[in-house]
Amino acid sequence: KDLFLDTHGVKLGFMSGFVKASAQALMKHRNVNGYIDGDEIVYKDYVDINVAVATPKGLVTPVIRDCDKMSFADIEQEIGTLADKARKN
């Protein structure tokens, strides 16, 4: 953890592991990440995942866009950025 913090400037938490594993599973099983549009099934080639963030007014669930293409450090940084925005608004 300390090496990760020194290298990337952000703490390594559990959420990045959950998000990364979920994104990989959704890309592997694309039918779960698809939707029905009329008579067609539309498959997405990206993964967006919401994460819960506690704020003084309650929980907010900002979206991490294209998390399937992100590293653990990128995900942790994005969670931190979205959490700060959610708490300030």
LOMI-352417 format. One record per residue: x negated, y negated, z of N, C-alpha, C in turn; residue in three letters. Coordinates in steps of 0.05 Angstrom, whole numbers, padded with zeros to 5 digits, always signed. Last residue first. Layout:
<sites>
XYZXYZXYZALA ...
</sites>
This chain:
<sites>
+00418-00396-00068+00443-00405-00079+00467-00399-00063ASN +00375-00373-00042+00376-00402-00044+00402-00413-00055LYS +00384-00318-00047+00385-00330-00020+00386-00360-00021ARG +00376-00311-00103+00402-00304-00090+00405-00317-00063ALA +00322-00324-00109+00343-00340-00122+00370-00335-00109LYS +00298-00283-00078+00295-00311-00071+00316-00329-00083ASP +00315-00238-00108+00323-00241-00080+00321-00270-00071ALA +00288-00247-00157+00318-00247-00156+00328-00250-00128LEU +00235-00242-00138+00244-00267-00151+00275-00269-00150THR +00235-00189-00118+00228-00212-00101+00238-00238-00112GLY +00247-00161-00165+00265-00159-00142+00260-00183-00123ILE +00201-00175-00195+00228-00183-00204+00248-00182-00181GLU +00161-00149-00165+00160-00178-00169+00188-00188-00177GLN +00177-00095-00171+00176-00107-00144+00176-00138-00146GLU +00172-00090-00227+00198-00086-00214+00198-00099-00187ILE +00117-00097-00234+00136-00115-00247+00163-00114-00233ASP +00098-00053-00204+00091-00081-00195+00111-00101-00208ALA +00116-00011-00235+00125-00013-00207+00121-00042-00198PHE +00132-00038-00301+00115-00023-00282+00127-00026-00254SER +00186-00034-00349+00171-00048-00328+00154-00028-00312MET +00222-00012-00383+00196-00020-00395+00178-00033-00374LYS +00267-00005-00354+00254+00019-00365+00227+00013-00376ASP +00288-00055-00344+00271-00043-00323+00257-00017-00332CYS +00318-00093-00372+00298-00078-00385+00278-00065-00366ASP +00335-00133-00315+00337-00127-00343+00313-00112-00354ARG +00366-00127-00257+00339-00125-00267+00341-00116-00296ILE +00416-00168-00230+00409-00148-00250+00379-00149-00257VAL +00440-00175-00162+00428-00185-00187+00419-00162-00204PRO +00486-00172-00120+00473-00151-00136+00463-00162-00162THR +00492-00191-00052+00493-00200-00080+00478-00178-00095VAL +00525-00191+00011+00508-00178-00009+00513-00189-00037LEU +00529-00254+00047+00536-00226+00042+00517-00215+00021GLY +00510-00304+00058+00538-00302+00052+00547-00274+00046LYS +00455-00297+00066+00471-00306+00088+00501-00304+00084PRO +00442-00234+00031+00441-00263+00033+00457-00272+00057THR +00410-00177+00007+00425-00189+00029+00420-00219+00029ALA +00420-00145-00054+00403-00164-00040+00420-00177-00018VAL +00418-00088-00094+00432-00103-00073+00412-00120-00058ALA +00409-00087-00164+00399-00081-00137+00413-00098-00117VAL +00426-00060-00228+00431-00079-00206+00418-00069-00180ASN +00390-00049-00287+00399-00038-00262+00403-00061-00242ILE +00387-00033-00355+00390-00055-00336+00402-00043-00310ASP +00351-00004-00406+00364+00001-00380+00364-00024-00364VAL +00359+00011-00476+00347-00004-00454+00363+00003-00429TYR +00388+00029-00518+00360+00036-00518+00345+00019-00497ASP +00453+00060-00511+00434+00037-00507+00406+00046-00508LYS +00501+00084-00554+00479+00091-00537+00460+00067-00535TYR +00569+00089-00561+00546+00071-00566+00525+00078-00545VAL +00614+00128-00593+00598+00126-00569+00573+00110-00576ILE +00677+00107-00624+00648+00113-00624+00635+00112-00597GLU +00728+00090-00625+00724+00118-00630+00694+00126-00629ASP +00718+00040-00580+00738+00050-00599+00735+00080-00601GLY +00664+00053-00550+00674+00029-00564+00693+00039-00586ASP +00637+00077-00491+00655+00083-00513+00666+00057-00524ILE +00567+00078-00474+00595+00070-00470+00611+00076-00495TYR +00509+00105-00439+00524+00095-00463+00552+00087-00454GLY +00480+00130-00401+00475+00101-00404+00490+00090-00428ASN +00492+00182-00408+00500+00170-00383+00498+00140-00385VAL +00468+00194-00456+00497+00194-00455+00508+00181-00430ASN +00413+00197-00446+00424+00173-00458+00455+00171-00457ARG +00372+00219-00408+00400+00228-00412+00417+00204-00421HIS +00326+00189-00410+00325+00217-00417+00353+00228-00423LYS +00342+00140-00391+00331+00141-00418+00330+00170-00428MET +00359+00154-00340+00379+00143-00359+00368+00143-00387LEU +00310+00170-00318+00332+00189-00320+00352+00180-00340ALA +00283+00121-00318+00272+00143-00334+00294+00164-00338GLN +00315+00091-00282+00312+00083-00310+00302+00105-00328ALA +00308+00121-00235+00335+00118-00247+00333+00110-00276SER +00253+00112-00226+00263+00139-00230+00291+00139-00243ALA +00253+00055-00220+00237+00068-00241+00248+00096-00247LYS +00286+00049-00175+00293+00037-00201+00279+00050-00224VAL +00258+00078-00136+00285+00086-00143+00293+00074-00170PHE +00210+00049-00136+00210+00077-00142+00237+00087-00150GLY +00227-00002-00120+00215+00001-00147+00214+00031-00155SER +00246+00009-00068+00265+00002-00089+00252+00005-00117MET +00205+00016-00031+00220+00040-00041+00236+00033-00066PHE +00148-00026-00048+00171-00017-00032+00184+00007-00044GLY +00088-00058-00044+00101-00035-00057+00123-00025-00038LEU +00083-00130-00046+00084-00104-00031+00098-00083-00048LYS +00040-00165-00091+00067-00159-00081+00066-00132-00067VAL -00008-00170-00116+00002-00193-00102+00031-00190-00092GLY -00036-00129-00140-00013-00141-00155+00000-00165-00141HIS -00081-00116-00107-00083-00115-00137-00061-00132-00150THR -00063-00120-00055-00087-00135-00063-00088-00137-00094ASP -00019-00084-00057-00015-00113-00050-00039-00130-00060LEU -00047-00037-00068-00027-00046-00086-00022-00076-00082PHE -00079-00033-00022-00092-00036-00048-00072-00046-00069LEU -00038-00025+00016-00055-00049+00017-00069-00054-00009ASP -00016+00024+00000+00000+00000+00000-00017-00025+00000LYS 
</sites>
